[in-house]
Amino acid sequence: AHAQELKGHIFSDKPPLHPIYFTKPDHTVIGTEESILPHKAITNKLDYEVELALIIGKEGINIPREKAEDYIFGYTIANDISARDLQQDHTQWYKGKSLITHCPMGPWIVHKSILPLPLSLEIESYVNGELRQHGNTSDLIFDIPTIISDLSRGYPLRPGDIILTGTPAGVGMGFDPPKFL
C-alpha cells in the first residue's frame, strides 16, 4: 500500500521486483523518548515511516530463505524519518534518510522465540495523537526470509545489524496535501 500511495513520487507504476535497500548510519539512531532534530535549514519535507526492525544475531552470508530465522536475534520498532526533498534532490536515498536523529527505535527488543515466523504483527504510527499509519507485517511486499536471504547475497550480515522491513501506507508525503512533520 505504501508503494501504491507514492506511485509517481518515488515508486514506478508497479511494485518493486526486488527489495530496495539503503543505509542509515549509526548517528541516525536514537531512543524512544529522544527528540528528532528537524534540520529546518536543509529540509522542510520531513516524513515518518513506522517499520518493524529485525536485529541480526549471528554472522552469515548467502543465507538461504529457509535458514533466515536462524540469523534473527529479535525485533523492535523503528521510525525511518526521511527528508523527502533531499531524497528527491539527490536522486538517491542515502542523504534524505541519514540525517542525525532520524531513526528512533525501541524501547524494547523482543526475542525471536516470542515471535516465530511467519509474522502477522499490527504496526501503527501516530503524529500528535492522530493515527496516520496502520498496517500488518503480513502485507510486506517481501517477507522477512526473502529480505534476509536477498540482502545477504554477497553481503555479510553481522550481529547487531538492524534491518528495517518496510512501512504501511499513511506517510506524510502520501496525503493531498502532504502532511509532513
KELUM-520291 format. One record per residue (C-alpha): x, y, z; residue in one letter. Coordinates in pm, whole numbers, plus 32768, in hexadecimal, padded with zeros to 4 digits. Layout:
! KELUM-520291
SITE/X/Y/Z/residu
SITE/X/Y/Z/A
...
! end
This chain:
! KELUM-520291
SITE/X/Y/Z/residu
SITE/8000/8000/8000/A
SITE/8125/80ED/8043/H
SITE/81B5/80AD/7EE7/A
SITE/805E/80F9/7E56/Q
SITE/8032/823F/7F19/E
SITE/8182/82C2/7EA0/L
SITE/8156/824E/7D38/K
SITE/81E2/835D/7C59/G
SITE/829C/8404/7D7B/H
SITE/839B/82FC/7DD7/I
SITE/831C/81B4/7D48/F
SITE/82BC/815A/7BE4/S
SITE/8166/80D6/7B81/D
SITE/81C1/7F74/7BEF/K
SITE/8236/7EEC/7D3E/P
SITE/83AD/7EAE/7D46/P
SITE/8425/7D5D/7CC6/L
SITE/8541/7D56/7DC2/H
SITE/8565/7DE1/7F22/P
SITE/85E3/7F48/7F2D/I
SITE/8706/7F8A/801A/Y
SITE/87A8/80C1/80A4/F
SITE/8891/8100/81C7/T
SITE/8846/81CB/82FE/K
SITE/8985/821B/83BD/P
SITE/8999/81E1/8534/D
SITE/897C/8358/857E/H
SITE/880F/8345/850F/T
SITE/87AD/825A/862A/V
SITE/8710/82EE/8763/I
SITE/863B/8269/887F/G
SITE/84C1/8278/8899/T
SITE/84A8/83B3/896C/E
SITE/85BB/8478/88BE/E
SITE/856A/859D/87DA/S
SITE/8580/8589/8660/I
SITE/8643/86B5/85DF/L
SITE/857D/8767/84CD/P
SITE/86AC/87E8/8409/H
SITE/85D8/890D/838B/K
SITE/8704/89B2/82E6/A
SITE/8717/8894/81E8/I
SITE/85BD/87F2/81D9/T
SITE/8450/884F/81F6/N
SITE/83C2/86FD/818F/K
SITE/840A/8620/82BA/L
SITE/8345/84DB/82AA/D
SITE/8310/83AD/838A/Y
SITE/82FF/8237/8343/E
SITE/82B0/813B/8453/V
SITE/8365/7FF3/8411/E
SITE/83A9/7EA6/84B4/L
SITE/8520/7E8A/84EF/A
SITE/85D9/7D3C/84EB/L
SITE/870D/7D1B/85C5/I
SITE/880A/7C27/853D/I
SITE/8899/7B36/863F/G
SITE/89AA/7A78/8589/K
SITE/8A8E/7AAC/8462/E
SITE/8A2A/7A24/8312/G
SITE/8A50/7A52/819D/I
SITE/8986/79B8/8080/N
SITE/887B/794C/8178/I
SITE/876E/7869/80E3/P
SITE/8603/78D6/811F/R
SITE/85BD/779C/81EA/E
SITE/86DA/77EF/82DB/K
SITE/8690/7964/82FF/A
SITE/85E7/794A/8453/E
SITE/8727/78AE/84E2/D
SITE/87D7/79FE/84AC/Y
SITE/86D4/7AD6/855A/I
SITE/870E/7B36/86C5/F
SITE/85CD/7BF7/86F1/G
SITE/84EE/7D16/868A/Y
SITE/84A7/7E7D/86E6/T
SITE/83EA/7F9F/864F/I
SITE/848D/80C0/8596/A
SITE/842C/8205/84F1/N
SITE/84E3/823B/83A7/D
SITE/84E1/83B7/839E/I
SITE/851A/8434/823B/S
SITE/8562/858F/81B2/A
SITE/8495/8564/8073/R
SITE/851E/869B/7FC9/D
SITE/8687/8626/7FFD/L
SITE/8628/84C7/7F92/Q
SITE/85A0/854F/7E48/Q
SITE/86A6/8660/7E12/D
SITE/87C6/8569/7E2E/H
SITE/8718/845B/7D5A/T
SITE/877C/8355/7E5A/Q
SITE/870B/830B/7FBC/W
SITE/8846/8320/8091/Y
SITE/884C/8495/80DA/K
SITE/86D5/84B5/8113/G
SITE/86D0/8394/820A/K
SITE/8818/83D1/82BE/S
SITE/87F6/8513/8384/L
SITE/8853/8504/84F3/I
SITE/8735/8488/85D6/T
SITE/8666/8402/84B3/H
SITE/8634/829D/852B/C
SITE/8588/8285/867F/P
SITE/8576/811C/86F5/M
SITE/84F2/804E/880F/G
SITE/84C6/8059/8930/P
SITE/84D2/7EDC/893D/W
SITE/8560/7DB7/887E/I
SITE/847F/7C88/886E/V
SITE/853E/7B40/884A/H
SITE/84E6/7A72/8716/K
SITE/846F/7952/87F4/S
SITE/8344/7A2B/8856/I
SITE/82F2/7A7E/86EA/L
SITE/8339/7954/8606/P
SITE/8319/797A/848D/L
SITE/823E/79B8/83D2/P
SITE/81E6/7B00/847A/L
SITE/8096/7BAB/8474/S
SITE/80C9/7CDF/854D/L
SITE/7FFB/7E1D/854F/E
SITE/80CF/7F57/8534/I
SITE/8055/80BC/855A/E
SITE/80DA/821C/8568/S
SITE/803E/8351/85FB/Y
SITE/809B/84BC/85C2/V
SITE/8027/85A3/86D8/N
SITE/7F1D/84A7/873F/G
SITE/7E9A/8470/85DC/E
SITE/7EAE/830C/8554/L
SITE/7F68/832E/840B/R
SITE/7FDF/81CD/83BF/Q
SITE/7F44/807B/8408/H
SITE/7FB3/7F3A/8366/G
SITE/801D/7DD6/839B/N
SITE/816F/7D36/835F/T
SITE/80BD/7C25/8298/S
SITE/8082/7D32/818E/D
SITE/81F5/7D6D/814B/L
SITE/824D/7D50/7FD8/I
SITE/8370/7C6E/803A/F
SITE/835A/7B8C/816B/D
SITE/846A/7B83/8271/I
SITE/851B/7A47/81F3/P
SITE/852B/7AE0/8096/T
SITE/85B8/7C27/811B/I
SITE/86C9/7B79/81E4/I
SITE/8721/7A84/80D0/S
SITE/872C/7B8C/7FBF/D
SITE/87F3/7C8C/8089/L
SITE/88F0/7B84/80F4/S
SITE/8949/7B21/7F8E/R
SITE/8AB5/7B86/7F7E/G
SITE/8A7E/7C6D/80A8/Y
SITE/8AD2/7BF9/8209/P
SITE/89D2/7C32/831A/L
SITE/8A6A/7C5A/8474/R
SITE/89E7/7C4C/85D8/P
SITE/894C/7D9A/862D/G
SITE/88F3/7DF4/84C7/D
SITE/8793/7E7D/84B5/I
SITE/86B5/7E58/8385/I
SITE/857B/7F2A/8362/L
SITE/8477/7E68/829F/T
SITE/838D/7F63/81FB/G
SITE/826E/8048/825A/T
SITE/80F6/8049/8228/P
SITE/8037/815C/8175/A
SITE/7FF1/82A2/8229/G
SITE/813C/835B/8214/V
SITE/812C/84D5/8206/G
SITE/8191/84E5/8098/M
SITE/8069/8407/8040/G
SITE/7F61/8504/80AD/F
SITE/7ECF/860F/7FC8/D
SITE/7F43/8708/8034/P
SITE/8072/8663/80DA/P
SITE/8080/8656/8258/K
SITE/81F1/866E/82A6/F
SITE/8278/8680/840B/L
! end
